């Protein structure tokens, strides 16, 4: 489950989200996200499933949008993704 905790945190940071925003997107409590990232306890199946659905939704959308919003891409790079 440590890999899952890292995956959640990496996803959140790559998409420029706070823990609160991620919790809202997953439809779970802020404490649930905090516990997952801190590996405080084993996450419930419903939280794992909610994260996987969120990952799928983001994968289906334009994955370069969060990178462009954070300034991680230059204008030239952004144009090549459009």
C-alpha positions as CSV (number, residue, x, y, z in Angstrom):
1,X,0.0,0.0,0.0
2,X,3.0,2.4,0.3
3,X,3.1,2.4,-3.5
4,X,-0.6,3.5,-3.5
5,X,0.2,6.3,-1.1
6,X,3.0,7.6,-3.3
7,X,0.8,7.3,-6.4
8,X,-1.9,9.4,-4.8
9,X,0.5,12.1,-3.7
10,X,2.3,12.1,-7.0
11,X,-1.0,12.4,-8.9
12,X,-2.2,15.3,-6.6
13,X,1.1,17.2,-7.0
14,X,1.3,16.6,-10.8
15,X,-2.2,18.1,-11.2
16,X,-1.5,21.0,-8.9
17,X,-4.1,20.0,-6.3
18,X,-4.3,20.5,-2.6
19,X,-5.3,17.6,-0.4
20,X,-8.6,19.3,0.1
21,X,-9.2,19.6,-3.7
22,X,-8.3,15.9,-4.2
23,X,-10.6,14.8,-1.4
24,X,-13.4,16.8,-3.0
25,X,-12.7,15.3,-6.5
26,X,-12.6,11.8,-5.0
27,X,-15.8,12.4,-2.9
28,X,-13.9,11.4,0.3
29,X,-13.0,13.4,3.5
30,X,-9.8,15.4,3.8
31,X,-8.8,13.1,6.6
32,X,-9.0,10.1,4.3
33,X,-6.6,11.7,1.8
34,X,-4.2,12.8,4.6
35,X,-4.2,9.3,6.0
36,X,-3.6,7.7,2.6
37,X,-0.6,10.0,1.9
38,X,0.8,9.6,5.4
39,X,0.2,5.8,5.2
40,X,-1.5,6.1,8.6
41,X,-3.7,3.2,8.0
42,X,-5.0,0.9,5.3
43,X,-7.3,2.8,3.0
44,X,-10.8,1.5,2.5
45,X,-11.7,-0.2,-0.8
46,X,-14.1,2.6,-1.5
47,X,-11.3,5.2,-1.3
48,X,-9.0,3.2,-3.5
49,X,-11.8,2.7,-6.0
50,X,-12.6,6.5,-5.9
51,X,-9.0,7.3,-6.7
52,X,-8.9,4.9,-9.6
53,X,-12.0,6.4,-11.1
54,X,-10.5,9.9,-10.7
55,X,-7.3,8.7,-12.5
56,X,-9.3,7.3,-15.3
57,X,-11.3,10.5,-15.7
58,X,-8.1,12.5,-15.8
59,X,-6.5,10.1,-18.3
60,X,-9.5,10.6,-20.6
61,X,-9.1,14.3,-20.5
62,X,-6.3,16.5,-21.7
63,X,-3.5,15.5,-19.5
64,X,-1.3,18.4,-20.5
65,X,-3.7,21.0,-19.2
66,X,-2.5,20.8,-15.5
67,X,1.1,21.0,-16.7
68,X,0.5,24.1,-18.8
69,X,-1.4,25.7,-15.9
70,X,1.6,25.3,-13.6
71,X,4.0,26.7,-16.1
72,X,5.8,23.3,-16.5
73,X,5.4,23.6,-20.3
74,X,6.7,26.4,-22.5
75,X,4.4,28.0,-25.1
76,X,6.2,26.0,-27.8
77,X,5.6,22.7,-25.9
78,X,2.0,23.6,-25.3
79,X,1.5,24.2,-29.1
80,X,2.9,20.7,-29.9
81,X,0.3,19.1,-27.6
82,X,-2.7,20.9,-29.1
